[in-house]
């Protein structure tokens, strides 16, 4: 039979699941050049509008002038600069943890952490809707792998009660990236503690956005290091740069430094990127009005879309999925929006379960109220409904 790639690709295209890369010709922001077309975008994870913030760009340029473009080596050789060290210390303080460790990507942070901590004598319990990087890390760790029902603490407890594993690790997203809902973190922390398990939270989509100071879903839930032993966060979303980190006790970070293979055997992120992130972290802390404006846009969008009869997911975060169902129908709706000059990609299986294709609208503090209203006007036209205004 051989590798019949053409047939597989043709089948995916017929099912409305074919994907291709879009090419951006401008910096991140509400107005972008995408595939040569000027579009108003509602699909970026740049939730606070920091990816092209002047202070962040200037910090990147200044650090590149001092440290160059590449770090040249792994952290444990000579690729770990004073900026890397400063960023780790500031991220730990910001999230209320003893220490933090930088990784080049969130995928590597999740893989490195879970595979370093678990082996064949251990067990990992993951929310059914966890991000692919968490699921892959659990599957490849060698530990006994179980998925509990989404946000179902009772189902998790029943699974924990039946295991005789040496180490037990419960893993969840803080904010689920395709639905925008948040995990029941307080109950998960209690359940893990009762069953002598550790809890790991991937707060990629909460950091910078949730909590009184923007420190994420754990700050919003009032959970500390003793409640959630492992916090993973990415820098390419709310912070507007790139990379990731894991934060926790000093002992945990020392352990990962010695046992997390993706950390040990990967060239460190550029020092300039660490410098840019230090600047974005400063903006997150000093400009709470960005989160306030974002929350106003979220409430406004949800109210208008509900009045137009669209089915939204249960989300109070910048991720506002519009449930469509059929993949081809979601594609058609996305194309209609693009014809009106607005980019909102359709999210289809296997990223989401069959029958739950959706438009994943993401809002940013860089959007204006007028731009959100323009999006709502097109949705009103699609619905054939009277104006929401």
C-alpha positions in Angstrom: 0.0 0.0 0.0 2.8 2.4 0.8 2.2 6.0 2.0 -1.0 7.1 0.3 -0.8 10.7 1.5 -2.9 12.1 -1.4 -5.9 10.0 -0.3 -5.6 11.1 3.3 -5.4 14.7 2.3 -8.3 14.4 -0.1 -10.4 12.8 2.7 -9.6 15.6 5.1 -10.5 18.2 2.5 -13.8 16.6 1.8 -14.7 16.6 5.5 -14.0 20.3 5.8 -10.9 19.6 8.0 -8.1 20.6 5.6 -5.7 23.3 6.9 -3.1 25.5 5.4 -0.8 28.2 6.7 -1.8 31.9 6.6 1.0 34.4 6.0 1.1 37.6 8.0 2.8 40.6 6.5 2.6 42.9 9.6 3.0 43.0 13.3 0.4 41.6 15.6 -2.6 43.9 16.2 -6.2 44.3 15.4 -5.5 45.4 11.9 -3.1 43.2 10.0 -2.0 42.1 6.5 -2.8 38.4 6.2 -2.2 36.6 2.8 -1.9 40.1 1.3 -5.3 41.2 2.5 -6.1 44.0 5.0 -8.1 42.3 7.8 -9.5 43.2 11.2 -8.4 40.2 13.3 -10.1 38.4 16.2 -7.9 35.3 16.4 -4.7 36.3 18.3 -3.8 35.2 21.8 -2.1 38.6 22.3 -4.8 39.3 24.9 -3.3 42.5 26.4 -1.9 43.9 23.1 1.7 43.6 24.2 3.2 41.8 21.2 3.9 45.2 19.5 4.0 47.4 22.5 6.6 50.2 22.1 8.2 49.5 25.5 8.4 45.8 24.7 9.9 46.3 21.3 12.4 48.8 22.6 13.5 46.4 25.4 14.0 43.6 22.8 16.1 45.9 20.6 18.2 47.1 23.5 18.9 43.6 24.8 19.7 42.4 21.2 22.2 45.2 20.9 23.9 44.1 24.2 23.6 40.3 24.0 23.2 39.6 20.3 20.5 37.6 18.6 21.2 34.0 19.7 22.0 32.7 23.1 24.5 30.3 21.6 24.1 27.4 24.1 21.8 25.6 26.5 21.1 27.2 29.9 23.4 24.8 31.7 26.4 25.6 29.4 26.7 29.3 28.9 23.4 30.3 27.3 21.8 31.6 30.6 22.2 35.4 30.7 21.6 37.9 33.5 18.3 38.7 31.8 17.2 35.0 31.9 18.1 34.9 35.6 16.2 38.2 36.3 13.2 37.0 34.4 13.0 33.7 36.3 13.2 35.6 39.6 10.5 38.1 38.6 8.2 35.5 37.3 8.5 33.5 40.5 7.7 36.7 42.6 4.8 37.6 40.3 3.2 34.2 40.6 3.9 33.9 44.4 6.3 30.9 44.0 9.7 30.3 45.3 11.4 29.8 42.0 10.8 29.5 38.2 12.5 27.8 35.3 12.4 29.1 31.7 11.7 26.8 28.7 11.8 27.7 25.0 8.1 26.7 24.4 5.1 25.7 26.4 5.0 22.3 24.8 8.6 21.7 26.0 7.7 22.9 29.5 4.8 20.5 29.8 6.7 17.6 28.3 9.8 18.2 30.3 8.0 18.6 33.6 5.7 15.6 33.4 8.3 13.2 31.9 10.8 14.2 34.5 8.5 13.6 37.5 6.7 10.4 36.4 7.7 6.9 35.3 6.2 3.4 35.0 5.4 3.2 38.8 3.4 6.4 38.7 0.0 7.6 37.5 -1.1 10.8 35.8 -4.8 12.0 35.7 -5.7 14.6 33.1 -8.8 16.5 32.2 -10.3 15.1 29.0 -10.1 18.6 27.4 -6.5 19.3 28.3 -4.2 20.9 25.7 -2.5 18.5 23.4 0.9 19.2 24.9 -0.3 18.0 28.3 -1.9 14.9 26.9 1.1 14.0 24.9 3.4 14.6 27.9 1.3 12.2 30.0 1.1 9.6 27.3 4.8 9.6 26.7 5.9 9.7 30.3 5.5 5.9 30.8 3.1 6.5 33.7 -0.3 5.0 33.9 -2.4 7.5 32.0 -6.1 8.3 32.7 -8.4 11.1 31.5 -11.1 12.2 33.9 -14.4 13.8 32.6 -14.1 17.5 31.9 -14.0 19.5 35.1 -15.5 16.6 37.0 -13.9 16.4 40.4 -16.1 13.4 41.5 -14.9 11.4 38.5 -11.3 12.3 39.3 -11.7 11.3 42.9 -13.0 7.9 42.0 -10.0 7.3 39.8 -7.5 8.5 42.4 -9.1 6.2 45.0 -8.4 3.1 42.8 -4.8 3.7 42.1 -1.8 2.2 43.9 0.7 4.4 42.1 3.9 5.6 43.8 3.4 9.2 42.6 0.1 10.7 41.5 -0.1 13.8 39.4 -3.3 15.6 38.5 -3.0 17.8 35.4 -5.3 20.5 34.1 -5.5 23.6 32.0 -6.4 26.7 34.0 -8.3 28.2 31.1 -9.3 25.7 28.4 -8.1 27.1 25.1 -10.9 26.0 22.8 -13.9 26.7 25.1 -12.6 29.5 27.3 -14.0 28.0 30.5 -11.9 27.7 33.7 -11.1 24.6 35.7 -12.6 24.1 39.2 -9.2 24.7 40.7 -10.2 25.0 44.4 -12.0 21.7 44.3 -9.2 20.1 42.3 -6.6 21.2 44.8 -8.7 19.8 47.7 -9.2 16.5 45.9 -5.5 16.1 45.1 -4.6 16.9 48.7 -7.0 14.3 50.0 -5.5 11.6 47.8 -1.8 12.5 48.4 -1.4 13.8 44.8 0.2 16.8 43.3 -1.6 19.3 41.1 -0.2 20.8 38.0 -1.9 23.7 36.3 -1.2 25.0 32.8 -2.2 28.7 33.0 -1.2 29.6 29.4 -4.4 31.5 28.8 -4.9 33.0 32.3 -1.6 34.7 33.0 -1.7 38.5 32.5 -5.5 38.4 32.1 -7.0 36.9 35.3 -6.5 37.8 38.9 -6.3 41.1 40.7 -2.8 41.8 39.4 -2.9 39.6 36.3 -1.1 36.7 37.9 -3.6 34.3 36.5 -6.2 31.8 37.5 -4.4 30.7 40.6 -4.4 34.2 41.9 -8.0 34.6 41.1 -8.8 31.3 43.0 -6.5 32.3 45.9 -4.4 29.2 45.6 -0.7 29.2 46.6 2.3 26.9 46.1 1.1 24.4 48.7 -2.2 24.0 46.9 -0.9 23.8 43.4 2.7 22.4 43.4 3.4 23.0 39.7 2.4 26.1 37.7 3.2 26.3 34.0 2.8 29.5 32.1 3.5 30.6 28.6 4.9 34.0 27.5 3.5 34.2 24.0 -0.1 35.0 25.0 -0.9 37.6 27.7 2.8 38.7 27.9 3.0 39.1 24.1 6.5 37.5 23.6 7.4 33.8 23.4 8.6 30.9 25.5 7.3 29.5 28.8 8.2 28.8 32.4 7.4 26.4 35.3 7.1 27.8 38.8 7.0 26.1 42.2 9.2 25.2 45.1 13.0 25.7 44.9 13.3 21.9 45.2 11.0 21.3 42.3 12.9 23.8 40.1 16.3 22.2 41.1 14.8 18.8 40.2 13.7 20.0 36.8 17.0 21.6 36.2 18.6 18.3 36.6 16.0 15.9 35.1 13.9 17.8 32.5 15.4 16.7 29.2 13.9 19.5 27.0 15.4 22.0 29.3 18.9 20.4 29.6 19.3 19.6 25.9 17.9 22.8 24.2 19.5 26.1 23.3 18.2 28.8 25.6 15.8 31.4 24.3 17.5 34.5 23.1 18.4 36.9 25.9 16.7 39.6 24.0 13.4 37.7 24.3 13.9 37.6 28.1 14.5 41.3 28.1 11.4 41.9 26.1 9.4 39.8 28.5 10.7 41.7 31.5 9.3 44.8 29.9 5.9 43.2 29.2 5.7 41.9 32.7 6.3 45.5 33.9 3.4 46.7 31.7 1.1 43.9 33.0 1.8 45.1 36.6 1.6 48.9 35.9 -1.3 49.1 33.5 -4.4 47.3 35.0 -6.6 49.4 32.8 -5.7 47.0 30.0 -7.5 44.2 31.8 -10.4 46.5 32.7 -10.9 47.5 29.1 -10.7 43.8 28.0 -13.3 42.8 30.5 -15.7 45.5 29.2 -15.3 44.2 25.6 -15.9 40.6 26.7 -19.2 41.6 28.5 -20.3 43.7 25.6 -19.6 41.0 23.0 -21.4 38.3 25.0 -24.5 40.4 25.6 -24.8 41.4 21.9 -24.2 37.8 20.6 -26.7 36.4 23.0 -29.3 38.9 21.8 -28.6 37.8 18.2 -29.3 34.2 19.1 -25.8 32.7 18.8 -24.7 29.9 21.1 -21.7 30.9 23.1 -19.6 28.7 25.4 -19.5 29.3 29.1 -16.5 31.7 29.1 -15.7 34.9 30.9 -12.2 35.0 29.4 -11.0 36.6 26.1 -11.7 33.3 24.4 -15.3 33.5 23.1 -16.1 30.5 20.9 -19.3 30.7 18.8 -20.6 27.1 18.6 -21.6 26.1 15.0 -21.5 22.3 15.0 -20.8 21.2 11.4 -17.2 21.8 10.2 -18.2 22.9 6.7 -20.8 25.3 8.2 -18.2 26.8 10.4 -15.8 27.2 7.5 -18.6 28.9 5.5 -19.3 31.3 8.3 -15.6 32.1 8.7 -15.3 32.8 5.0 -18.3 35.1 5.1 -16.6 37.1 7.9 -13.4 37.3 5.8 -15.4 38.6 2.9 -16.5 41.4 5.2 -12.8 42.1 6.1 -12.7 40.2 9.4 -10.5 37.2 10.3 -12.1 34.6 12.7 -10.8 31.1 11.8 -13.0 28.1 12.1 -11.9 25.5 14.7 -12.6 22.0 13.6 -11.9 18.4 14.6 -9.6 16.9 15.6 -8.8 20.1 17.6 -12.3 19.9 19.0 -14.7 17.0 19.2 -16.8 16.0 16.2 -20.0 18.0 15.9 -18.6 20.9 17.9 -16.9 23.0 15.2 -16.8 26.7 16.1 -15.6 30.1 15.4 -13.0 31.0 18.1 -13.3 34.7 18.6 -10.5 36.1 20.8 -10.7 39.6 22.1 -7.7 41.8 23.0 -7.2 44.9 25.0 -5.9 46.4 21.8 -9.4 46.2 20.2 -11.5 49.3 20.3 -15.2 49.2 21.1 -15.9 50.3 17.5 -13.9 47.4 16.1 -15.9 44.9 18.3 -19.1 46.6 17.1 -18.0 46.1 13.5 -17.6 42.4 14.2 -21.1 42.2 15.8 -22.6 44.0 12.8 -21.4 41.2 10.5 -22.6 38.5 12.9 -26.0 40.2 12.8 -26.0 40.1 9.1 -25.1 36.4 9.1 -27.9 35.7 11.5 -30.4 37.6 9.4 -31.4 39.3 12.6 -32.3 42.9 13.3 -29.3 44.9 14.4 -28.1 44.2 18.0 -27.7 47.9 18.5 
